[in-house]
Amino acid sequence: MLVAALIAAFPLAEAGAQAPDPAEVLSELGFPADAEKSVLAGGFVTTDVKPTSEREIAVGMAFLVKVPPKEFLSEIQAGLLMDVDPNAHAHGYIEADGSLAELVGLQVASQSKAYLRAKPGGDLNLSNDEIALFQKLAAKSAPPAEVEKQVRESLLARLRAYQKSGLDGIAPYARGGGVQRSGAEDLRAASTASVALKKHVPAFFAVLNSYPSSRPAELEERFLWVSYEAHGTPVVILTHAMSLADGDAYAVSQRQFYVSGGYNVEQAVAGFLPVTGGTLVVYVNRTSTDQITGFGGSGKRAIGRRVMASQLKGLFEKLRVRAAK
């Protein structure tokens, strides 16, 4: 769940304008009054973030990295988060509309039995059409290599549908009883909730909500697949990473628009703001999961938020130590 999660709703100034005061930024996002002092002293400061639904765990955090924003972003783009996250086992970048050759490094043959058992409401996040494909393979007792090939083909189809239609192209997950879980709905809610971006960086807000129809020429974007371990379960993630410069500051997002299991989708949006001594990072992560719904949901969400905040703090501590080397 934490892979490449470095990111939050961060109000950057419009091009040519003066960057916002860090204290103002932190206050606007609901951080405590002494947050700037604590962050500049090397601390991690968290804030409560209102979830957009009963399925969402939301965490806000601010911290200092002792390198300039541009350098820090370059290290992130070079895969620094993958290097410091022990749960990220393998990843690969996908160019243009992708190809099966770019997914060859993805090894899921060991999970072939799980895919052959695919059904609505099962452990895997699959659409009805995807489930039908794997059930056909199960009917003929397909070998692991053939199952792995179908996984790659299904991932490539999801990638191309997202690239063509954005959130509207995301096929929902089939749950039991005919229920459909829409990752697009959850990501759209997370994007709409980034009100600070709408106020201060409307172009980036538009990208989150209207991709690919909104795509500024200055936007940098990359697609990648990640083989990850989420709470002891191997999962495959498709991620869309974007960044937009504003003077010496950056707005950055990382959208996990497909996750094969464990949770539904995740979106993190962040800002890297230049300050004396390096980069002030303000981060908000919104993760959708069905595991916190139903009876006792509010308690489950509170526990999930605390666990996520603790895990993120540990990951970001490793990140900033490595970034400053």
C-alpha positions in Angstrom: 0.0 0.0 0.0 2.9 2.3 0.6 4.7 1.9 -2.6 5.7 5.2 -4.1 3.3 6.9 -1.8 5.2 10.1 -1.5 2.6 12.7 -2.2 -0.4 15.4 -1.0 -2.8 18.2 -1.7 -0.3 21.0 -1.7 -1.1 24.7 -2.6 1.6 25.9 -4.8 1.6 29.4 -6.2 0.7 30.2 -9.8 3.5 30.6 -12.3 5.4 33.8 -11.7 3.8 34.4 -8.3 5.5 34.2 -4.9 5.5 30.8 -3.4 3.2 30.5 -0.4 4.5 30.9 3.1 5.1 27.4 4.7 3.2 28.3 7.8 0.2 29.4 5.7 0.3 26.2 3.7 0.4 24.0 6.8 -2.4 26.0 8.5 -4.6 25.8 5.4 -4.2 22.0 5.3 -5.1 21.7 9.0 -1.7 21.1 10.6 -1.2 22.4 14.2 0.1 25.9 14.7 3.6 24.8 15.6 3.9 22.5 12.6 6.4 24.6 10.7 8.8 24.8 13.7 8.6 21.1 14.3 9.1 20.2 10.7 12.1 22.5 10.2 13.6 21.0 13.4 13.5 17.6 11.7 10.2 16.3 13.0 7.3 14.5 11.3 4.0 16.2 11.8 0.7 14.5 11.0 -2.8 15.9 10.7 -6.3 14.5 10.5 -7.7 14.2 7.0 -11.4 13.8 6.5 -12.1 10.6 4.5 -14.3 10.8 1.5 -16.1 7.6 2.2 -16.4 4.7 4.7 -13.8 2.8 2.6 -11.1 5.4 2.8 -8.1 5.7 5.1 -6.6 9.2 4.8 -3.3 10.4 6.3 -1.7 13.8 6.1 2.0 14.4 7.0 4.7 17.0 6.7 8.5 16.7 7.0 11.8 18.2 5.8 14.2 16.7 3.3 17.7 18.3 3.2 18.0 18.6 -0.6 16.4 21.1 -2.9 12.9 20.2 -4.5 14.3 19.6 -8.0 17.0 17.2 -6.7 14.5 15.4 -4.4 12.0 15.0 -7.3 14.8 13.6 -9.5 15.7 11.0 -6.9 12.1 10.0 -6.5 11.7 9.7 -10.3 14.9 7.5 -10.4 13.3 5.0 -8.1 14.5 6.0 -4.6 11.2 5.0 -3.0 11.5 1.5 -4.5 15.0 1.2 -3.1 14.0 2.1 0.5 10.6 0.2 0.6 11.3 -3.4 1.6 7.8 -4.4 0.3 8.5 -3.4 -3.3 10.0 -6.5 -4.9 10.2 -5.5 -8.5 9.0 -2.8 -10.9 9.2 -1.7 -14.5 8.3 1.4 -16.5 5.8 1.3 -19.4 6.2 3.7 -22.3 3.5 5.1 -24.6 0.5 2.7 -24.7 2.7 -0.2 -23.4 3.6 -3.6 -24.7 3.7 -7.1 -23.3 7.5 -7.0 -23.6 7.5 -4.2 -20.9 5.7 -6.6 -18.5 8.0 -9.5 -19.0 9.7 -8.8 -15.7 6.4 -9.3 -13.9 6.5 -12.8 -12.4 3.1 -14.1 -11.1 3.3 -17.8 -12.1 3.4 -18.7 -8.4 0.0 -17.1 -8.0 -1.6 -19.0 -10.9 -3.8 -21.1 -8.7 -5.3 -18.0 -7.2 -6.2 -16.7 -10.6 -7.6 -20.0 -11.7 -9.9 -19.9 -8.7 -11.0 -16.3 -9.6 -14.7 -15.5 -8.8 -16.7 -12.4 -7.9 -16.0 -11.6 -4.2 -12.8 -13.6 -4.2 -9.4 -12.4 -3.0 -8.4 -10.9 -6.3 -9.6 -7.6 -7.7 -10.9 -8.5 -11.1 -13.7 -7.4 -13.4 -16.4 -9.8 -14.5 -14.7 -10.0 -18.0 -11.3 -10.7 -16.4 -12.8 -13.4 -14.2 -14.4 -15.0 -17.2 -11.0 -15.2 -19.0 -9.4 -16.9 -16.0 -12.3 -19.3 -15.6 -11.8 -20.4 -19.2 -8.2 -21.1 -18.4 -9.2 -23.1 -15.3 -11.6 -25.2 -17.4 -8.8 -26.4 -19.5 -6.3 -26.7 -16.6 -4.0 -24.1 -18.1 -0.3 -24.2 -17.0 1.1 -21.4 -14.8 2.9 -19.8 -17.8 -0.3 -19.4 -19.7 -2.0 -17.9 -16.6 0.9 -15.5 -16.2 0.5 -14.4 -19.9 -3.2 -13.7 -19.3 -2.4 -11.6 -16.2 0.0 -9.5 -18.3 -2.5 -9.1 -21.1 -5.2 -8.1 -18.6 -2.9 -5.5 -17.1 -2.0 -4.1 -20.5 -5.7 -3.8 -21.3 -6.3 -1.9 -18.1 -3.4 0.4 -18.8 -4.6 1.3 -22.3 -8.1 1.8 -21.2 -6.9 4.2 -18.5 -4.6 6.1 -20.9 -7.5 6.5 -23.3 -10.3 7.4 -21.0 -8.8 8.2 -17.6 -10.9 7.4 -14.6 -13.8 6.5 -16.9 -11.7 3.7 -18.4 -11.2 1.9 -15.1 -13.2 -1.4 -15.0 -14.8 -2.0 -11.6 -14.0 -5.0 -9.4 -16.7 -7.7 -9.2 -17.7 -8.4 -5.6 -20.1 -11.0 -4.4 -23.8 -10.7 -4.8 -23.5 -8.7 -8.0 -21.9 -5.8 -6.3 -19.4 -3.8 -8.3 -16.6 -1.8 -6.6 -15.6 1.2 -8.6 -12.0 2.3 -8.1 -12.7 5.2 -10.4 -15.4 6.5 -8.0 -12.9 6.3 -5.1 -10.1 8.0 -7.1 -12.5 10.7 -8.3 -13.6 11.4 -4.8 -9.9 11.6 -3.7 -9.2 14.0 -6.5 -12.2 16.3 -5.9 -11.2 16.5 -2.2 -7.9 18.2 -3.1 -9.5 21.6 -2.7 -6.2 23.3 -2.0 -4.9 22.3 -5.4 -8.1 23.7 -7.0 -7.4 27.0 -5.3 -3.7 27.3 -5.9 -2.8 25.0 -8.8 -5.9 24.7 -10.8 -4.0 23.1 -13.8 -2.9 20.2 -11.6 -6.3 19.9 -10.0 -7.8 19.6 -13.5 -5.2 16.9 -14.5 -6.3 14.8 -11.5 -9.9 15.1 -12.3 -10.0 15.2 -16.1 -7.0 13.2 -17.3 -6.3 12.7 -20.2 -8.3 15.6 -21.6 -6.4 17.9 -19.2 -2.7 17.5 -19.8 -0.6 20.7 -19.7 2.5 20.7 -21.9 4.7 21.0 -18.8 3.3 17.9 -17.2 5.7 15.1 -16.6 4.2 11.6 -16.3 5.2 8.0 -16.1 3.5 4.7 -15.9 4.8 1.7 -14.1 3.9 -1.8 -12.8 5.0 -2.8 -9.3 5.2 -6.2 -7.7 4.5 -5.5 -4.1 3.7 -7.2 -0.8 0.7 -5.7 1.0 0.3 -7.1 4.5 2.0 -10.3 3.6 0.0 -10.7 0.3 1.7 -10.4 -3.1 -0.1 -7.9 -5.3 0.5 -6.2 -8.6 0.0 -2.5 -8.9 -0.4 -0.2 -12.0 0.7 3.4 -11.2 0.4 6.7 -12.9 2.9 9.2 -11.6 2.7 12.9 -12.5 4.5 16.1 -11.6 4.2 19.8 -12.5 6.8 22.4 -11.8 5.9 25.9 -10.4 9.1 27.9 -10.2 11.3 26.0 -7.7 8.3 24.1 -6.2 6.5 21.0 -7.5 3.1 19.5 -7.3 3.3 15.7 -7.5 0.8 12.8 -7.6 1.0 9.1 -7.7 -2.2 7.3 -8.6 -2.5 3.5 -8.1 -5.4 2.9 -10.5 -5.3 -0.8 -10.3 -4.3 -3.1 -7.4 -4.7 -6.8 -7.7 -5.7 -7.4 -4.1 -5.5 -6.3 -0.5 -7.0 -2.9 -1.1 -8.9 -1.2 -3.9 -6.9 1.9 -5.1 -4.7 4.6 -3.7 -3.9 8.2 -4.5 -1.3 10.4 -2.9 -0.7 14.0 -3.9 2.2 16.0 -2.6 4.0 19.3 -2.8 7.7 20.0 -2.5 8.2 23.5 -1.3 11.7 25.2 -1.2 12.7 26.3 2.3 15.9 27.2 4.0 17.7 23.9 4.5 16.0 21.9 1.7 12.4 20.9 0.9 9.3 21.0 2.9 7.2 18.0 1.9 3.5 18.1 2.6 1.7 14.9 1.9 -1.8 13.4 1.8 -2.5 9.8 1.1 -6.0 8.4 0.5 -6.4 4.6 0.3 -9.6 2.8 -0.5 -10.2 -0.6 1.1 -13.3 -2.7 1.8 -11.6 -4.1 4.9 -12.8 -1.2 7.1 -16.4 -1.2 6.1 -19.4 -2.7 8.0 -19.7 -3.1 11.8 -17.0 -1.2 13.7 -15.9 0.6 10.6 -15.0 3.9 12.3 -12.8 2.0 14.8 -11.2 0.0 12.0 -10.5 3.2 10.0 -8.9 4.9 13.1 -6.6 1.9 13.6 -5.8 1.8 9.9 -4.9 5.5 9.9 -2.6 5.0 12.9 -0.9 2.0 11.3 -0.5 3.8 8.0 0.9 6.9 9.6 3.5 4.9 11.5 4.5 2.9 8.4 4.7 6.1 6.3 6.9 7.8 8.9 9.3 4.8 8.9 9.4 4.8 5.1 9.9 8.5 4.8 12.7 8.5 7.5 14.6 6.1 5.3 13.8 8.1 2.3 15.1 11.4 3.5 18.3 9.8 4.9 19.1 8.3 1.5 18.1 11.5 -0.3 20.5 13.6 1.7 23.5 11.3 1.0 
